[in-house]
Amino acid sequence: MLTINVAVLLAVVVILRLRRRTEARSRSDEKMTVVIVLALGILLAPTDVGEGIANFLRELASGITGAAE
């Protein structure tokens, strides 16, 4: 039986949509890309991968603010 992880499928869709040239996109196409990216974020947030990304971004932000002081 073949199973497809929805987050992986959405990530592939996002990558394919973002590879297109900016001039070729309509406003509705850009809005659909934003909706897909938000759905991907919601799917990734509660996972270990999402928590790892959030921790990395927190450390990066604290390192940047610490370097600015």
N, C-alpha and C positions, 0 to 999 in steps of 0.2 A: 504494500500500500504506500502510495506517495503522499507525503504531507508537505505543505508549504507554509512556512512561517510568514504571517502577514506582514510583520515588520521588515523582513528581508525583501518581500515582494514590493512593498512601498518604497524601500530604499532604492531598489533597482529602477522603479518608475521615476523617482525623483532624479536619479542620475541621468536617465535617458532624457527627461524633460529639460534638465538644466544644460545639457550638451547642445541644445538647439541655439541658433543665433538669436540674440536679443531682438533684433529688428523684425524677426519673423513671428514674434509673439503678439497676440492680441491682449487686450485687458482681461477678457474672460479667461484666456489661457493662463495669464499670470495669477489671477485669483484662484484658479483651480490648482496651480502649483503650490500656492500658499496653503490652501486647505489640505492638500496631500502631505505637505511638510509638517503641518500642525498635527495631523492624525498620526504621522510617524513619531513625532515627539511624545504624544500621549501614550503610544504603545511602548516606547522605549523607557519612559520615565520610571516606572516602577520596577524595572528589571535591574539585574546586577550591572549590565552594561550602562544603563542610564544613570545609575548611582555613581558608577566609576567616572563617567563623563562629568557629572555634576561636581564630584569631589575634585577632579582635575581643574575644572574651571574656577572653583572656589580658591584652590591653592594658587592658581595663576593670578587671580584678581588680588589676593592678599599679597603676593610677591610684588606685583606692580605697584600697589598702594604703599607697600613697605619701602620700595625703592624710591618712591617719589618724596618720601619724608626726609 
